[in-house]
Amino acid sequence: MAKDDAKGMRAGLAQYGDAGFSLFLRKAMIKGMGYSDDDLERPIIAITDTFSGYNACHRTVPDLIHAIERGVLLAGGLPVRFPVISVHEAFSHPTSMFLRNLMAIDTEEMIRAQPMDAVVLIGGCDKTVPALLMGAASANVPAIMEVTGPMITGDYKGERLGACTDCRRLWGMHRAGRIGPEEIEEIGGRLMPTAGTCMVMGTASTMALMTEALGMMLPGGAAIPAVHADRLRHAEATGRRAVELAAAGVTPDRIMTPKAFANAFRVLLAVGGSTNGLIHMTAVAGRMGLKVDMAAIDAMGQATPVLVDLKPSGQHYMEDLYKAGGLGPVLRALKPLLHLDCLTVTGRSLGAEVDALPEDWGQNVVRPLNDPLYPQGGIAVLAGNLAPGGAIIKQAAADQKLMRHEGRAVVFDSLEDMANRLDDPNLDVTADDVLVLRNAGPKGAPGMPEAGYIPIPKKLAEQGVKDMLRLSDARMSGTAFGAIVLHVTPEAAVGGPLALVRTGDRIRLDVPSRSLELLVDAAELARRRVGWRPPTHPGSERGYLKLYLEQVSQADEGCDFDFLTRRPYVGSTPV
């Protein structure tokens, strides 16, 4: 729902029963900030301040705000920053996903509550970009995204390192006893040498690229490193453009259309992006009343090769993609597969922006369509009696020998159970088994943590095992890799079939056939269901946890709160 037609300081007045007094009081109060009458007659461009001392991904936000403010002032607007929740992946208990919807509520309500003619959204760390987009989509005020950008790579003894794919690889070597405790601590000081988001194709990079493809970011913005001067120049241009968006009244509903989401999902698949990108953009689409068709996503994936040679699917890092032209070469390669008529925040169509790209100069980070890194999209959508609502696997970052596999289930009933037993030398497990983690989904954990990257049991890691089939109702970091089935829906905590699996059951995965089957007959599963009880959560009788558990949807609907998704759906995507 859009705000009223009043502009600037006259918009959304506090209710005192006298509109004239409300405006008088507002202007009198804001003059305490030092504004002049001339300032207060300009278009108000609000800027979300997501800086936090807990969030290294957002360390540069103050500099970005200064650059955005400069652009706003040069274009004749009045920049006004305001705080919203800042969420960092490694500093959010129990998981950042638990807080994404809270940040989205905060963003939406602050946009509604405060006078602004347009808003610049500053995101970066994984959940901040979708949360800001979700809030802006619901508030439907002219909006434009700026991201903090990826870190520069580090190094250790001549080896180039990047968070957090190399974090996981090297930690795995530490678990296997090949890297000692002192050395792993030294490595920890080299993995993240600058401000910014993870410099691999993790969730932050994926969401930045998808947002640019969606049309909500100025061209070129997704891949610029956080510490590069181009990042500040892009921020200034974003501030300028925000003033123009305010004047034109271009609201998110004109940009975030079914075709635009289809473009974003196409890019997700082509860049070998994080599986989290699917959940997050599904939640954003839900705010626009659009249902994401998982069968259509899978069909799109089968027609979309992986073109970007970036870790964890490839070898390069985000600064290499930036030097290769950022998202531009990807869009040019995908041009036959994109909806080019979609409007973007530039005021021009996506096709016009692609046509304006500079000529390719022979870079080797983005492959052409006829010579891809991987012949099909990075994500495959699975179905079967173990996942009647679907599940996914990041096939481009997995051992291909495990894409068809049948094995014995080794079940962990919760995160705590897994932590207690995984490295027990007496654990009955072999490399051919299937590790199963349940009660780690949206309601079960709660918050659907990135626990789907189940570590290889220590005794197998010490034997040299680097990958094995793992499945859960959890998520996985976009920086992670392996033969890992995720987002099993419905989750175990709501009674999905995953709740009924027992150690010793046989599970069959067939990615080419998109099948995930529990090889236990229906009668036996019915007998097991009689004794099933959902997990309980201490503290769930009050507060945000109570709201979350009562309202969060399943992975196939983006894990948004049910009352925030626009229902009934008015359309579907991809188209």
C-alpha positions as CSV (number, residue, x, y, z in Angstrom):
1,M,0.0,0.0,0.0
2,A,1.5,3.3,-1.0
3,K,1.8,6.3,1.3
4,D,-0.5,9.3,0.8
5,D,0.0,11.8,-1.9
6,A,1.6,14.5,0.4
7,K,5.3,15.1,-0.2
8,G,8.3,15.9,1.9
9,M,7.7,17.1,5.4
10,R,3.9,17.1,4.8
11,A,3.7,13.3,4.3
12,G,2.5,11.0,7.0
13,L,1.9,13.6,9.7
14,A,1.7,12.5,13.3
15,Q,-1.9,12.5,14.5
16,Y,-2.7,15.3,16.9
17,G,-6.1,16.1,15.6
18,D,-4.9,19.2,13.9
19,A,-2.9,18.8,10.6
20,G,-1.6,22.3,10.7
21,F,-0.2,21.9,14.2
22,S,1.2,18.6,13.3
23,L,3.3,20.1,10.4
24,F,4.2,23.1,12.6
25,L,5.5,20.9,15.4
26,R,7.3,18.5,13.0
27,K,9.2,21.4,11.4
28,A,9.9,23.1,14.7
29,M,11.3,19.8,16.1
30,I,13.5,19.0,13.0
31,K,15.0,22.4,13.1
32,G,16.7,21.3,16.2
33,M,18.9,19.3,13.8
34,G,20.0,22.5,12.3
35,Y,18.0,22.4,9.1
36,S,16.9,25.7,7.3
37,D,13.5,26.4,5.8
38,D,15.0,25.8,2.3
39,D,16.2,22.4,3.4
40,L,12.7,21.4,4.6
41,E,11.1,22.3,1.2
42,R,13.3,19.8,-0.7
43,P,12.3,16.2,-1.5
44,I,13.3,14.0,1.4
45,I,15.5,11.1,0.5
46,A,15.8,8.7,3.5
47,I,18.8,6.5,3.9
48,T,18.8,3.3,6.0
49,D,21.8,3.3,8.4
50,T,22.7,-0.3,8.9
51,F,26.1,0.3,10.5
52,S,26.8,-1.8,13.6
53,G,29.8,-2.6,15.7
54,Y,28.9,-6.2,15.4
55,N,28.8,-6.2,11.6
56,A,32.2,-6.0,9.7
57,C,30.3,-6.5,6.4
58,H,28.9,-3.0,7.1
59,R,32.0,-1.3,8.4
60,T,32.0,1.1,5.4
61,V,28.3,2.1,5.7
62,P,29.2,5.6,7.2
63,D,31.3,6.3,4.1
64,L,28.6,5.1,1.8
65,I,26.0,7.3,3.6
66,H,28.3,10.3,3.1
67,A,28.6,9.5,-0.6
68,I,24.8,9.0,-1.0
69,E,24.1,12.2,0.8
70,R,26.5,14.0,-1.6
71,G,24.6,12.6,-4.5
72,V,21.2,13.6,-3.0
73,L,22.4,17.1,-2.3
74,L,23.8,17.6,-5.8
75,A,20.4,16.5,-7.2
76,G,18.5,19.0,-5.0
77,G,17.2,16.6,-2.3
78,L,17.4,16.5,1.4
79,P,19.2,13.4,2.7
80,V,18.0,12.0,6.0
81,R,19.6,8.9,7.5
82,F,17.7,6.7,9.9
83,P,18.6,3.5,11.7
84,V,17.2,0.0,11.1
85,I,18.2,-3.3,12.5
86,S,21.6,-4.6,11.3
87,V,22.0,-8.4,11.2
88,H,25.4,-10.2,10.8
89,E,25.6,-13.9,10.0
90,A,28.2,-14.8,12.7
91,F,26.8,-12.6,15.4
92,S,23.1,-13.5,15.4
93,H,21.8,-16.2,17.8
94,P,20.3,-18.6,17.1
95,T,20.7,-17.7,13.5
96,S,20.5,-14.5,11.3
97,M,17.5,-16.1,9.4
98,F,15.6,-15.9,12.7
99,L,16.0,-12.1,12.6
100,R,15.5,-11.4,8.9
101,N,11.8,-11.0,9.2
102,L,12.2,-8.7,12.2
103,M,14.5,-6.5,10.1
104,A,12.0,-6.5,7.3
105,I,9.2,-5.4,9.7
106,D,11.5,-2.7,11.1
107,T,12.3,-1.4,7.6
108,E,8.7,-1.4,6.4
109,E,7.3,0.3,9.5
110,M,10.0,3.0,9.6
111,I,9.4,3.7,5.9
112,R,5.7,4.0,6.6
113,A,6.1,6.1,9.8
114,Q,8.6,8.7,8.6
115,P,8.2,11.3,5.8
116,M,10.3,10.3,2.8
117,D,9.8,10.7,-1.0
118,A,12.3,7.9,-1.7
119,V,14.5,5.6,0.3
120,V,18.0,4.4,-0.3
121,L,18.5,0.9,1.2
122,I,22.0,0.0,2.3
123,G,22.4,-3.8,2.6
124,G,25.4,-6.2,2.6
125,C,25.5,-9.1,5.0
126,D,23.4,-12.0,3.9
127,K,20.0,-11.3,5.4
128,T,20.1,-7.5,5.2
129,V,19.5,-7.2,1.4
130,P,16.4,-9.4,1.4
131,A,15.0,-7.9,4.6
132,L,15.4,-4.4,3.1
133,L,13.8,-5.4,-0.2
134,M,10.9,-7.2,1.7
135,G,10.2,-4.1,3.8
136,A,10.5,-1.7,0.8
137,A,8.2,-3.9,-1.3
138,S,5.5,-3.8,1.3
139,A,5.8,-0.1,2.0
140,N,6.0,0.6,-1.8
141,V,7.7,4.0,-1.6
142,P,10.3,4.7,-4.4
143,A,13.3,2.7,-3.4
144,I,16.8,1.9,-4.6
145,M,19.4,-0.5,-3.2
146,E,23.1,0.1,-2.5
147,V,25.3,-2.7,-1.1
148,T,28.5,-2.6,0.9
149,G,30.3,-4.8,-1.6
150,P,32.6,-7.8,-1.2
151,M,35.9,-8.0,0.6
152,I,39.3,-8.1,-1.1
153,T,40.9,-11.6,-0.9
154,G,43.5,-12.5,1.8
155,D,46.5,-14.8,1.6
156,Y,48.4,-17.3,3.7
157,K,51.8,-18.6,2.7
158,G,51.3,-17.6,-0.9
159,E,47.8,-19.1,-1.2
160,R,44.9,-16.7,-2.1
161,L,42.1,-17.0,0.5
162,G,38.5,-15.9,0.6
163,A,35.7,-16.0,3.2
164,C,34.1,-18.3,3.7
165,T,34.5,-21.1,1.2
166,D,38.2,-21.3,2.3
167,C,37.1,-21.0,5.9
168,R,35.2,-24.2,5.6
169,R,37.8,-26.0,3.5
170,L,40.6,-25.2,5.9
171,W,38.5,-25.9,9.0
172,G,37.7,-29.3,7.5
173,M,41.5,-29.9,7.2
174,H,41.9,-28.8,10.9
175,R,39.1,-31.3,11.9
176,A,41.0,-34.0,9.9
177,G,44.2,-33.2,11.9
178,R,46.1,-31.8,8.9
179,I,46.2,-28.2,10.3
180,G,47.1,-27.6,14.0
181,P,45.4,-25.3,16.5
182,E,48.0,-22.5,16.3
183,E,48.1,-22.5,12.5
184,I,44.3,-22.5,12.1
185,E,44.2,-19.4,14.4
186,E,46.8,-17.7,12.2
187,I,44.8,-18.5,9.1
188,G,41.7,-17.0,10.8
189,G,43.5,-13.7,10.8
190,R,44.1,-13.8,7.0
191,L,40.7,-14.9,5.7
192,M,38.9,-11.6,6.0
193,P,41.5,-8.7,5.5
194,T,39.1,-5.9,4.7
195,A,35.6,-4.6,5.4
196,G,32.8,-6.1,3.2
197,T,30.9,-9.2,2.5
198,C,32.3,-12.7,1.7
199,M,34.2,-12.5,-1.6
200,V,33.0,-15.8,-3.0
201,M,29.6,-16.6,-4.5
202,G,27.9,-16.7,-1.0
203,T,24.5,-15.4,-0.1
204,A,25.6,-11.7,0.1
205,S,27.2,-11.8,-3.4
206,T,24.2,-13.8,-4.8
207,M,21.7,-11.4,-3.4
208,A,23.6,-8.4,-4.7
209,L,23.7,-9.8,-8.2
210,M,20.0,-10.9,-8.1
211,T,19.0,-7.4,-6.9
212,E,20.8,-5.8,-9.8
213,A,19.2,-8.2,-12.2
214,L,15.8,-7.5,-10.5
215,G,16.3,-3.9,-11.5
216,M,16.5,-2.4,-8.0
217,M,20.1,-1.4,-8.1
218,L,22.1,0.8,-10.5
219,P,24.1,-1.2,-13.1
220,G,27.5,-2.4,-12.0
221,G,26.8,-2.1,-8.3
222,A,26.7,-5.7,-7.2
223,A,30.4,-6.6,-7.6
224,I,32.3,-3.5,-6.7
225,P,34.7,-4.3,-3.7
226,A,33.8,-2.6,-0.5
227,V,37.1,-0.7,-0.3
228,H,37.2,0.5,-3.9
229,A,36.7,4.1,-4.8
230,D,34.2,3.0,-7.4
231,R,31.9,1.9,-4.6
232,L,31.7,5.5,-3.3
233,R,31.1,6.8,-6.8
234,H,28.3,4.2,-7.3
235,A,26.8,5.3,-3.9
236,E,26.8,9.0,-5.0
237,A,25.1,8.0,-8.3
238,T,22.5,6.1,-6.3
239,G,21.8,9.2,-4.2
240,R,21.3,11.3,-7.3
241,R,19.0,8.6,-8.8
242,A,16.9,8.4,-5.7
243,V,16.0,12.1,-6.1
244,E,14.9,11.4,-9.7
245,L,12.9,8.3,-8.6
246,A,11.1,10.5,-6.0
247,A,10.2,13.0,-8.7
248,A,9.0,10.3,-11.1
249,G,7.1,8.4,-8.5
250,V,8.6,5.1,-9.6
251,T,7.5,2.6,-6.9
252,P,8.9,-0.9,-6.3
253,D,5.7,-2.6,-7.7
254,R,6.5,-1.2,-11.1
255,I,10.0,-2.8,-11.1
256,M,9.5,-6.0,-9.1
257,T,7.2,-7.8,-11.6
258,P,6.9,-11.5,-12.4
259,K,9.3,-11.1,-15.3
260,A,11.8,-9.2,-13.2
261,F,11.8,-11.9,-10.6
262,A,12.3,-14.4,-13.4
263,N,15.4,-12.5,-14.5
264,A,16.7,-12.6,-10.9
265,F,16.2,-16.3,-10.6
266,R,17.9,-16.8,-14.0
267,V,20.9,-15.0,-12.7
268,L,20.9,-17.0,-9.5
269,L,21.2,-20.2,-11.6
270,A,23.8,-18.8,-14.0
271,V,26.2,-17.5,-11.4
272,G,26.1,-20.7,-9.4
273,G,24.5,-18.7,-6.6
274,S,23.7,-19.5,-3.0
275,T,20.7,-21.7,-2.3
276,N,19.7,-19.0,0.2
277,G,19.0,-16.7,-2.8
278,L,16.0,-18.9,-3.7
279,I,14.5,-18.6,-0.2
280,H,15.1,-14.9,0.1
281,M,13.9,-13.8,-3.3
282,T,10.8,-16.1,-2.8
283,A,10.1,-14.0,0.3
284,V,10.5,-10.7,-1.6
285,A,8.2,-12.0,-4.4
286,G,5.6,-13.0,-1.7
287,R,5.5,-9.4,-0.6
288,M,4.4,-8.5,-4.1
289,G,1.7,-11.3,-4.1
290,L,3.7,-13.6,-6.3
291,K,4.0,-17.3,-5.8
292,V,7.3,-18.9,-6.8
293,D,6.7,-21.9,-9.0
294,M,9.4,-24.4,-7.9
295,A,8.8,-26.7,-11.0
296,A,9.4,-23.7,-13.2
297,I,12.6,-22.9,-11.3
298,D,13.8,-26.4,-11.9
299,A,12.9,-26.2,-15.6
300,M,14.7,-22.9,-15.8
301,G,17.7,-24.5,-14.1
302,Q,17.9,-27.2,-16.7
303,A,18.0,-24.6,-19.4
304,T,20.5,-22.3,-17.7
305,P,24.2,-23.2,-17.5
306,V,26.5,-22.0,-14.8
307,L,28.6,-19.3,-16.5
308,V,30.6,-17.7,-13.6
309,D,33.8,-19.4,-12.6
310,L,33.7,-18.4,-8.9
311,K,34.1,-20.3,-5.7
312,P,32.6,-22.4,-4.4
313,S,31.5,-23.7,-7.8
314,G,34.7,-22.5,-9.6
315,Q,38.0,-20.9,-8.8
316,H,37.8,-17.0,-8.8
317,Y,36.6,-14.4,-6.4
318,M,34.2,-11.4,-6.5
319,E,37.0,-8.9,-7.2
320,D,37.8,-10.9,-10.3
321,L,34.2,-10.7,-11.4
322,Y,34.3,-7.0,-10.8
323,K,37.4,-6.6,-13.0
324,A,35.7,-8.7,-15.6
325,G,32.7,-6.3,-15.7
326,G,30.5,-7.4,-12.8
327,L,27.1,-8.6,-13.7
328,G,27.3,-7.0,-17.2
329,P,29.0,-9.9,-19.0
330,V,26.6,-12.3,-17.3
331,L,23.5,-10.4,-18.5
332,R,25.0,-10.1,-22.0
333,A,25.6,-13.9,-22.2
334,L,22.1,-14.6,-20.9
335,K,20.4,-12.0,-23.2
336,P,18.5,-14.7,-25.2
337,L,17.0,-16.0,-21.9
338,L,16.1,-12.7,-20.2
339,H,13.0,-10.6,-20.2
340,L,14.6,-7.5,-21.6
341,D,11.5,-5.2,-21.4
342,C,11.6,-5.0,-17.6
343,L,11.9,-1.6,-16.1
344,T,14.8,-0.8,-13.8
345,V,15.6,1.9,-11.3
346,T,17.5,3.7,-14.1
347,G,14.2,4.4,-15.8
348,R,15.4,2.3,-18.7
349,S,14.7,-1.3,-19.6
350,L,17.0,-4.1,-18.7
351,G,17.5,-4.6,-22.5
352,A,18.6,-1.0,-22.9
353,E,21.1,-1.4,-20.1
354,V,22.5,-4.6,-21.6
355,D,22.8,-2.9,-25.0
356,A,24.8,-0.1,-23.3
357,L,27.4,-2.4,-21.9
358,P,31.0,-2.0,-23.1
359,E,32.4,-4.6,-25.4
360,D,33.9,-7.7,-23.9
361,W,37.7,-7.5,-23.7
362,G,38.4,-11.2,-23.4
363,Q,37.9,-11.8,-19.7
364,N,37.9,-15.4,-18.5
365,V,35.7,-15.2,-15.3
366,V,32.3,-15.3,-17.1
367,R,31.9,-18.0,-19.7
368,P,29.8,-17.8,-22.9
369,L,26.6,-19.8,-23.2
370,N,28.3,-22.3,-25.5
371,D,31.2,-23.0,-23.1
372,P,29.8,-23.0,-19.6
373,L,31.4,-24.0,-16.4
374,Y,28.6,-26.4,-15.7
375,P,25.9,-27.4,-18.3
376,Q,22.9,-26.8,-16.0
377,G,22.0,-24.3,-13.4
378,G,23.7,-24.7,-10.0
379,I,20.5,-25.6,-8.1
380,A,18.2,-28.6,-8.8
381,V,14.8,-29.0,-7.3
382,L,14.0,-32.4,-5.9
383,A,10.7,-34.2,-5.1
384,G,9.6,-37.5,-3.7
385,N,8.1,-39.1,-0.6
386,L,10.8,-37.7,1.6
387,A,10.1,-34.2,0.4
388,P,6.5,-33.8,-0.8
389,G,6.9,-30.0,-0.7
390,G,10.3,-30.1,-2.4
391,A,14.0,-30.0,-1.6
392,I,17.0,-28.6,-3.3
393,I,20.6,-29.4,-4.0
394,K,23.5,-27.2,-5.2
395,Q,24.6,-29.7,-7.8
396,A,27.4,-27.4,-9.2
397,A,29.3,-27.5,-6.0
398,A,29.1,-31.2,-5.2
399,D,30.9,-34.5,-6.0
400,Q,29.2,-35.6,-9.1
401,K,29.6,-39.2,-8.2
402,L,27.0,-38.7,-5.4
403,M,24.3,-37.2,-7.6
404,R,23.0,-40.8,-7.9
405,H,23.3,-42.5,-4.6
406,E,21.6,-44.9,-2.3
407,G,22.7,-45.3,1.3
408,R,21.8,-46.1,4.9
409,A,20.5,-43.2,6.9
410,V,22.4,-42.1,10.0
411,V,19.9,-39.8,11.8
412,F,20.6,-36.8,14.1
413,D,17.4,-35.7,15.8
414,S,18.5,-32.1,16.4
415,L,21.5,-29.7,16.3
416,E,22.4,-30.7,19.9
417,D,22.2,-34.4,19.0
418,M,24.5,-33.8,16.0
419,A,27.0,-31.8,18.1
420,N,27.1,-34.6,20.8
421,R,27.5,-37.6,18.5
422,L,29.0,-36.6,15.2
423,D,32.6,-36.9,16.2
424,D,32.2,-39.8,18.6
425,P,34.7,-42.5,17.4
426,N,32.1,-45.1,18.2
427,L,29.5,-43.6,15.8
428,D,28.3,-46.3,13.4
429,V,28.9,-44.5,10.1
430,T,30.7,-45.1,6.7
431,A,31.3,-42.9,3.8
432,D,28.5,-44.6,1.9
433,D,25.9,-43.6,4.5
434,V,23.5,-40.6,4.3
435,L,23.8,-38.2,7.2
436,V,20.3,-36.9,8.1
437,L,19.7,-33.9,10.3
438,R,16.2,-32.9,11.3
439,N,14.4,-30.4,13.4
440,A,16.7,-27.7,11.9
441,G,14.1,-26.0,9.7
442,P,12.1,-22.7,10.1
443,K,10.2,-23.9,13.2
444,G,12.4,-26.7,14.3
445,A,15.6,-25.0,15.1
446,P,14.1,-22.3,15.2
447,G,15.2,-20.1,12.4
448,M,16.4,-22.6,9.8
449,P,20.2,-22.2,10.5
450,E,23.0,-22.8,8.1
451,A,23.5,-26.2,9.7
452,G,22.8,-28.2,6.5
453,Y,26.6,-28.2,5.8
454,I,26.9,-31.2,8.2
455,P,30.6,-31.7,8.8
456,I,32.1,-35.0,7.8
457,P,32.3,-37.2,10.9
458,K,35.8,-36.7,12.3
459,K,36.8,-40.3,12.0
460,L,35.9,-40.3,8.3
461,A,37.6,-37.0,7.7
462,E,40.8,-38.4,9.3
463,Q,40.5,-41.3,6.7
464,G,40.5,-38.7,3.9
465,V,36.7,-38.6,3.2
466,K,35.9,-35.2,1.7
467,D,32.3,-35.5,0.7
468,M,29.3,-37.7,1.4
469,L,25.6,-37.4,1.0
470,R,23.9,-35.2,3.6
471,L,20.3,-34.0,3.9
472,S,18.3,-31.9,6.2
473,D,15.5,-29.3,6.6
474,A,18.1,-26.7,7.3
475,R,19.8,-24.2,5.0
476,M,23.5,-24.0,4.0
477,S,25.8,-21.1,3.5
478,G,26.3,-20.0,-0.1
479,T,30.0,-20.3,0.6
480,A,29.6,-24.0,1.4
481,F,30.0,-27.0,-0.9
482,G,29.3,-30.8,-1.1
483,A,26.6,-33.3,-1.9
484,I,24.0,-31.7,0.4
485,V,20.2,-31.8,0.1
486,L,18.6,-28.8,1.8
487,H,15.2,-27.2,2.6
488,V,13.4,-30.6,2.9
489,T,9.8,-29.5,3.0
490,P,7.6,-29.9,5.0
491,E,10.2,-29.8,7.8
492,A,10.3,-32.4,10.5
493,A,9.0,-30.0,13.2
494,V,5.6,-29.8,11.5
495,G,5.4,-33.5,10.9
496,G,7.0,-33.8,7.5
497,P,8.2,-37.3,6.5
498,L,11.7,-36.3,7.6
499,A,10.4,-36.7,11.1
500,L,9.8,-40.4,10.6
501,V,13.2,-41.4,9.3
502,R,15.2,-43.8,11.4
503,T,18.8,-44.8,11.4
504,G,19.2,-47.8,9.1
505,D,16.5,-46.8,6.7
506,R,17.6,-46.6,3.0
507,I,17.5,-43.3,1.2
508,R,17.8,-42.9,-2.6
509,L,18.9,-39.7,-4.3
510,D,18.7,-39.3,-8.1
511,V,19.4,-35.8,-9.1
512,P,19.1,-36.4,-12.9
513,S,15.6,-37.7,-12.2
514,R,15.0,-35.0,-9.5
515,S,14.0,-37.7,-7.0
516,L,14.5,-38.1,-3.3
517,E,13.0,-41.2,-1.8
518,L,12.8,-42.8,1.6
519,L,12.7,-46.6,0.9
520,V,10.2,-47.4,3.7
521,D,6.7,-48.6,2.9
522,A,3.7,-46.3,3.8
523,A,2.3,-48.7,6.4
524,E,5.4,-48.6,8.4
525,L,5.6,-44.8,8.2
526,A,2.0,-44.6,9.4
527,R,2.9,-46.7,12.4
528,R,5.8,-44.4,13.2
529,R,3.6,-41.3,12.9
530,V,1.4,-42.5,15.8
531,G,4.3,-41.9,18.3
532,W,5.6,-38.6,16.7
533,R,5.6,-35.4,18.8
534,P,6.7,-31.9,17.7
535,P,9.8,-30.3,19.3
536,T,9.3,-27.7,22.0
537,H,11.1,-24.4,22.5
538,P,11.8,-22.9,25.9
539,G,10.6,-19.3,26.0
540,S,8.1,-19.7,23.2
541,E,5.2,-18.5,25.3
542,R,6.1,-14.8,24.7
543,G,7.8,-12.2,22.5
544,Y,9.3,-12.5,19.1
545,L,10.0,-16.2,19.4
546,K,6.2,-16.8,19.9
547,L,5.4,-14.7,16.9
548,Y,8.0,-16.4,14.8
549,L,6.9,-20.0,15.6
550,E,3.2,-19.1,15.0
551,Q,3.7,-17.3,11.8
552,V,6.8,-18.4,9.8
553,S,6.1,-20.2,6.6
554,Q,8.0,-23.1,5.1
555,A,11.0,-22.8,2.8
556,D,9.0,-23.0,-0.4
557,E,7.2,-19.8,0.6
558,G,10.4,-18.0,1.6
559,C,10.1,-18.4,5.4
560,D,8.4,-15.1,5.7
561,F,5.6,-14.5,8.2
562,D,2.3,-15.6,6.9
563,F,0.6,-12.3,7.7
564,L,3.2,-10.3,5.8
565,T,3.0,-12.3,2.6
566,R,0.4,-10.7,0.2
567,R,-2.5,-13.1,-0.1
568,P,-4.2,-14.3,-2.0
569,Y,-1.4,-14.5,-4.6
570,V,-2.0,-12.4,-7.6
571,G,0.4,-14.2,-9.9
572,S,3.4,-16.5,-10.1
573,T,7.1,-16.4,-11.2
574,P,9.2,-17.4,-13.0
575,V,7.3,-16.8,-16.3
